């Protein structure tokens, strides 16, 4: 997959351009359905698949106070899109100035003139252009005018619920990993750097790696204790993660602290990827350190059982 950081970096290709556009946060099963259809159309016409997306997320530019939390960093999004078979990914800078592009200008100047689109595949209820004025109805009008075909992909339903990035965010904020996994088709993860903490876990017999999440806009799931897999230095370890304020011994800011099973070593400053597998319990405050230690032993047993090891 070739990646471009601006629309103007993309040079027109000799083969048919089969394009889609959108934010594709999470690259969930609804997005995957669009990409699959994009691939099918491209194979039928000996074309290549192109996805036009934007960075930062448009809502974070237009509504800066909204504090939009993302399911995927751009690095994660790129890896997922490549995994699902995309040929070309264009990441165009989104700004207030760009947001004033009309729907006609977006189609005529960008999609047609700049990118050479011949077949356009879009998701259900997709809007584009200034004030989100553009719609599928507009695209059906523009298609014959500018020489491209357009196809709308219906929303993907799971148990009669339309899958969306918003619903996945809601599930994660409620600690509902099962729903998030179903909608994403993979386990939710985040990546950060291991930093020094107060080393309270070591005193409890459960030394932890404190994780500083790399992307400030990355969505952090609901506080609690989780069974996780962790990748560091090319190796994968099982572990249990506490996400919260440590109300029994600290009660400070929210922290991500992971205890890796069967691991010893210094990984300060290393990048660590945490994959959330199962939620064990809510965060809670204990009456004593001994009660906390007993619970940690129970959590460890639960994590081993849930992770199957």
WOHUKA-V874911 format. One record per pair of residues at least 12 apart in sequence whose C-alpha atoms are under 7 Angstrom apart, sorted by the first residue. I is the first residue (numbers start at 1). J is the second residue. D is the distance in Angstrom with one decimal. If there is no record, write none. Layout:
BEGIN
[[I,J,D] [I,J,D]]
END
This chain:
BEGIN
[[1,82,5.9] [1,86,6.1] [1,87,4.6] [1,88,5.4] [2,87,6.4] [2,88,4.9] [2,89,6.2] [3,88,6.0] [3,89,4.8] [3,90,5.9] [4,89,6.2] [4,90,4.7] [4,91,6.0] [5,90,6.0] [5,91,4.8] [5,92,5.8] [6,90,6.3] [6,91,5.9] [6,92,4.5] [6,93,6.7] [7,90,6.3] [7,92,5.8] [12,115,6.1] [12,116,6.3] [15,46,6.7] [15,47,5.0] [15,48,6.6] [16,45,6.9] [16,46,6.7] [16,47,4.2] [16,48,6.2] [16,118,6.3] [17,47,5.8] [17,48,5.6] [17,49,6.4] [17,50,6.8] [17,116,6.5] [17,117,5.0] [17,118,5.5] [17,119,6.4] [18,38,6.5] [18,42,5.9] [18,47,6.5] [18,48,5.9] [18,49,5.0] [18,50,6.0] [18,117,6.4] [18,118,6.3] [18,119,4.7] [18,120,5.8] [19,49,5.8] [19,50,4.6] [19,51,5.7] [19,117,6.4] [19,119,6.3] [19,120,5.0] [19,121,6.1] [20,50,6.5] [20,51,5.0] [20,52,6.4] [20,120,5.9] [20,121,5.1] [20,122,5.5] [21,51,5.5] [21,52,4.6] [21,53,5.8] [21,122,6.7] [22,52,6.6] [22,53,5.3] [23,53,5.3] [23,54,6.2] [23,57,6.9] [25,70,6.7] [25,71,6.0] [25,72,6.0] [25,165,6.4] [26,71,5.0] [26,72,5.2] [26,77,6.9] [26,165,6.6] [26,184,7.0] [27,77,6.9] [27,80,6.8] [28,183,6.0] [28,184,4.2] [28,185,6.8] [29,183,5.9] [29,184,5.5] [29,185,6.3] [30,155,6.4] [30,156,5.2] [30,163,6.2] [34,123,6.6] [34,153,6.5] [38,121,6.5] [48,87,6.2] [49,86,5.9] [49,87,5.2] [49,88,6.2] [50,86,6.9] [50,87,6.2] [50,88,4.6] [50,89,5.9] [51,88,6.3] [51,89,5.0] [51,90,6.1] [52,89,6.2] [52,90,4.8] [52,91,6.3] [53,90,6.1] [53,91,5.1] [53,92,6.2] [54,91,5.2] [54,92,4.8] [54,93,5.7] [54,94,5.7] [55,91,6.4] [55,92,6.2] [55,93,5.1] [55,94,5.6] [56,93,6.8] [56,94,5.9] [58,94,6.3] [61,95,6.5] [61,96,6.7] [62,96,6.9] [68,217,6.8] [69,217,4.9] [69,218,5.5] [69,219,4.9] [70,217,5.9] [70,218,4.9] [70,219,5.4] [71,218,6.2] [71,219,5.8] [72,218,6.8] [73,215,6.8] [73,218,6.8] [99,129,6.8] [99,130,5.6] [100,130,4.9] [101,129,5.6] [101,130,5.4] [102,129,4.8] [102,130,4.8] [103,128,6.2] [103,129,4.1] [103,130,6.4] [103,133,6.4] [103,134,5.0] [106,129,6.2] [117,148,6.6] [118,147,6.7] [118,148,4.3] [118,149,6.3] [119,148,5.3] [119,149,4.7] [119,150,5.9] [120,149,6.0] [120,150,4.6] [120,151,6.3] [121,150,5.8] [121,151,4.8] [121,152,5.9] [122,151,6.4] [122,152,5.0] [122,153,6.1] [123,152,5.7] [123,153,4.9] [123,154,6.5] [123,155,7.0] [124,152,6.0] [124,153,5.5] [124,154,4.9] [124,155,5.5] [163,183,6.3] [168,180,5.2] [168,183,6.8] [172,221,4.9] [172,222,6.4] [173,221,4.9] [173,222,4.7] [174,222,5.5] [175,221,6.0] [175,222,4.8] [175,279,7.0] [177,278,6.7] [187,275,6.4] [187,276,6.2] [187,277,6.5] [188,275,5.9] [188,276,5.7] [189,273,6.9] [189,274,5.4] [189,275,4.2] [189,276,5.9] [190,273,5.8] [190,274,5.5] [190,275,6.7] [191,213,6.0] [191,214,6.3] [191,271,6.9] [191,272,5.7] [191,273,4.3] [191,274,6.2] [192,211,5.6] [192,212,5.1] [192,213,4.0] [192,214,4.7] [192,271,5.6] [192,272,5.6] [192,273,6.6] [193,211,5.5] [193,212,5.1] [193,213,6.5] [193,214,6.8] [193,269,5.8] [193,270,5.5] [193,271,4.5] [193,272,6.0] [194,209,6.0] [194,210,5.4] [194,211,4.7] [194,212,6.3] [194,267,6.6] [194,268,5.0] [194,269,5.2] [194,270,5.6] [194,271,6.4] [194,272,6.8] [195,210,5.5] [195,211,6.1] [195,212,6.5] [195,268,5.6] [195,269,6.1] [196,210,6.4] [196,268,6.9] [197,210,6.0] [204,293,6.4] [206,259,6.3] [207,259,6.0] [208,257,5.5] [208,258,5.0] [208,259,4.4] [209,257,5.5] [209,258,5.2] [209,259,6.4] [210,256,5.8] [210,257,4.5] [210,258,6.6] [211,256,5.5] [211,257,6.2] [223,243,4.9] [223,244,5.0] [223,282,6.7] [223,283,6.2] [224,242,5.9] [224,243,5.2] [224,244,6.4] [224,281,5.8] [224,282,4.3] [224,283,4.3] [225,240,6.9] [225,241,5.6] [225,242,4.6] [225,243,6.2] [225,279,6.2] [225,280,5.4] [225,281,5.4] [225,282,6.3] [225,283,6.5] [226,240,5.5] [226,241,5.1] [226,242,6.6] [226,276,6.8] [226,278,5.6] [226,279,4.4] [226,280,5.2] [227,239,6.1] [227,240,4.6] [227,241,6.4] [227,276,6.6] [227,277,5.7] [227,278,5.1] [227,279,6.3] [227,280,6.7] [227,303,4.9] [227,307,7.0] [228,240,5.6] [228,241,6.6] [228,274,6.5] [228,275,5.5] [228,276,4.8] [228,277,5.1] [228,278,6.9] [229,274,5.9] [229,275,5.2] [229,276,6.8] [230,272,6.6] [230,273,5.4] [230,274,4.6] [230,275,6.2] [231,272,5.7] [231,273,5.1] [231,274,6.7] [232,271,6.4] [232,272,4.9] [232,273,6.7] [237,260,6.3] [237,261,6.7] [238,260,6.0] [238,261,5.7] [239,258,6.6] [239,259,5.4] [239,260,4.3] [239,261,5.2] [240,258,5.7] [240,259,5.4] [240,260,6.8] [240,300,6.9] [240,303,6.4] [241,256,6.9] [241,257,5.6] [241,258,4.1] [241,259,6.2] [242,256,6.0] [242,257,5.3] [242,258,6.3] [243,255,5.7] [243,256,4.7] [243,257,6.5] [244,256,6.8] [244,283,6.8] [247,284,7.0] [247,285,5.3] [248,285,4.9] [248,286,5.6] [278,306,7.0]]
END
